[in-house]
Amino acid sequence: MKTKQRDVTREKLLQAAFCEIHRQGFQAASITNILGDTGLTKGALYHHFPTKQAIGLAVIEEVIEARLDELIFRPLRESEKPVETLLEIMGSVHRKVGADFIKLGCPLNNLMQEMSPLDEIFKARLNHVLAIWRQAVEDALLRGIRQGQIRADVDFRAAALFIVSAWEGCIGIAKNLQCPDMFGLCMSQLQVYVRGLMRTA
């Protein structure tokens, strides 16, 4: 029972920290606000996360990476038709993310822009998540080549890098314009790009 209670406390802190960092950025994120959102004490927080940096790194790994895994990475890994799955994700992702996603931007990209120039540990952890994303798309395209869906001449590594970069760019543009429809429109053009990699019948 005590272990379960500790897990619940840690999860409450993580979710509150994620929301605060997403709203304010890591540097401006307030421990007071995190505690206010949870009703927990500083002692409880520092028991689980001895430093503010530890909170931020846990948010990257246990919240941001976990959400991307659920939305993108795992469906691609588990799909028997990964190219079709990639296109489906691109076509539906704008309907699956919450309103804060466009208003506040991609949490991963926000932290990359803010923290990568300032903190090598943050940079390494963020690059790790980005590498998983790229690898998931690379694997999907490579399997597409082997299944005869993607052209054999396609540089699947370069294409995966472009897809992930463009994906994040679509979110950034939509955030700047504060327009969810622009995110959907941009992602539809990314689908066009992927279809252009496919073999014609």
C-alpha positions in Angstrom: 0.0 0.0 0.0 2.8 2.4 0.9 4.6 1.7 -2.4 1.4 2.3 -4.3 0.8 5.6 -2.5 4.4 6.7 -3.3 3.8 5.9 -7.0 0.6 8.0 -7.0 2.4 10.9 -5.4 5.2 10.7 -7.9 2.8 10.6 -10.8 0.8 13.6 -9.5 4.0 15.5 -9.2 5.1 14.5 -12.7 1.9 15.5 -14.4 1.8 18.8 -12.5 5.4 19.5 -13.5 4.7 18.7 -17.1 1.8 21.1 -17.2 3.8 23.9 -15.5 6.8 23.4 -17.8 4.6 23.3 -20.9 2.9 26.5 -19.8 6.0 28.4 -18.6 9.0 26.7 -20.0 11.5 24.9 -17.8 13.5 27.9 -16.5 10.4 29.8 -15.5 8.5 26.8 -14.1 7.6 27.4 -10.5 8.0 24.7 -7.8 5.3 26.6 -5.8 2.9 26.2 -8.7 3.6 22.5 -9.0 3.0 22.0 -5.3 -0.1 24.2 -5.5 -1.5 22.0 -8.3 -1.0 18.8 -6.3 -1.6 19.9 -2.7 1.7 18.2 -1.8 4.6 19.4 0.3 8.1 20.3 -0.7 9.3 17.3 1.3 7.2 15.0 -0.9 8.6 16.6 -4.0 12.2 16.5 -3.0 11.8 12.9 -1.8 11.1 11.9 -5.4 13.0 14.6 -7.2 16.0 16.0 -5.4 16.5 18.9 -7.9 14.5 20.9 -10.4 16.7 19.4 -13.1 15.6 15.9 -12.0 12.0 16.9 -12.4 12.6 18.2 -15.9 14.5 15.1 -17.0 11.8 12.8 -15.6 9.1 14.8 -17.4 11.0 14.3 -20.7 11.4 10.6 -20.2 8.3 9.6 -18.4 5.7 12.0 -19.8 6.8 13.4 -23.1 8.5 10.3 -24.4 5.7 8.1 -23.1 3.1 10.2 -24.9 5.0 10.1 -28.2 5.5 6.4 -27.8 1.7 5.9 -27.4 0.9 8.2 -30.3 3.6 7.5 -32.8 6.5 5.1 -31.9 4.6 2.0 -30.7 2.0 2.1 -33.5 4.8 2.2 -36.1 6.8 -0.5 -34.4 3.9 -2.9 -34.1 2.3 -2.3 -37.5 2.4 -4.9 -40.2 1.9 -2.1 -42.7 4.0 0.7 -41.3 3.8 3.1 -44.2 0.0 3.0 -44.1 0.2 3.5 -40.3 2.6 6.4 -40.7 0.1 8.1 -43.2 -2.8 7.4 -40.8 -1.0 8.9 -37.9 -0.2 12.0 -40.0 -3.8 12.3 -41.1 -5.3 12.0 -37.6 -2.8 13.5 -35.2 -4.2 17.0 -35.3 -7.5 15.5 -34.0 -5.9 13.5 -31.2 -3.8 16.3 -29.5 -5.4 18.6 -27.0 -6.0 22.4 -27.5 -3.0 23.2 -25.4 -0.8 21.4 -27.9 -1.4 24.1 -30.5 -1.7 27.0 -28.0 1.6 26.1 -26.2 3.4 24.1 -28.8 5.1 20.7 -28.8 6.6 20.1 -25.4 9.6 18.3 -26.9 10.4 21.1 -29.4 9.8 23.8 -26.7 12.4 22.2 -24.5 14.8 21.6 -27.3 14.7 25.3 -28.2 15.0 26.4 -24.6 17.3 24.0 -22.9 19.6 22.3 -25.5 21.9 25.4 -25.7 22.1 25.7 -21.9 22.3 22.2 -20.4 24.2 19.2 -21.9 22.2 16.7 -19.8 18.9 18.1 -21.1 20.3 18.1 -24.6 21.3 14.5 -24.4 17.9 13.4 -23.0 16.0 15.4 -25.6 18.3 14.1 -28.4 17.5 10.5 -27.2 13.8 11.1 -27.7 14.4 12.6 -31.0 16.5 9.7 -32.1 13.8 7.2 -31.1 11.3 9.2 -33.3 13.7 9.2 -36.2 14.4 5.5 -35.8 10.7 4.7 -35.7 10.2 6.5 -39.0 13.4 5.0 -40.5 12.3 1.5 -39.6 8.8 2.2 -41.1 10.3 3.4 -44.4 12.8 0.6 -44.5 10.1 -2.0 -44.0 8.1 -0.2 -46.6 11.0 -0.7 -49.1 11.2 -4.4 -48.2 7.5 -4.8 -48.6 7.6 -3.0 -52.0 5.6 0.0 -51.0 8.5 2.5 -50.9 10.8 2.9 -53.9 14.1 1.2 -53.5 16.1 4.3 -54.4 14.7 6.3 -51.5 17.3 7.3 -48.8 15.1 6.3 -45.9 17.4 7.8 -43.3 17.4 11.2 -45.0 13.6 11.0 -45.5 13.0 10.1 -41.9 15.1 13.1 -40.8 13.1 15.4 -43.1 9.7 13.9 -41.9 10.4 14.4 -38.2 11.8 17.9 -38.9 8.9 18.9 -41.0 6.5 17.4 -38.4 7.9 19.6 -35.7 7.9 22.6 -38.0 4.2 22.1 -38.7 3.5 22.3 -35.0 5.7 25.4 -34.6 3.9 27.2 -37.4 0.5 26.3 -36.0 1.6 27.5 -32.6 2.8 30.8 -34.0 -0.5 31.3 -35.9 -2.6 29.8 -33.1 -4.5 27.9 -35.7 -5.2 24.1 -35.3 -6.4 24.0 -38.9 -3.0 25.0 -40.1 -1.5 22.0 -38.3 -3.8 19.7 -40.1 -3.2 21.4 -43.5 0.6 21.2 -43.0 0.4 17.5 -42.0 -1.7 16.7 -45.1 1.2 18.1 -47.2 3.6 15.8 -45.3 1.4 12.9 -46.3 1.8 14.0 -49.9 5.5 13.9 -49.4 5.4 10.3 -48.0 3.1 9.2 -50.8 5.7 10.6 -53.3 8.2 8.1 -51.9 5.9 5.2 -52.7 6.1 3.0 -55.8 3.6 3.6 -58.4 1.5 0.6 -59.5 
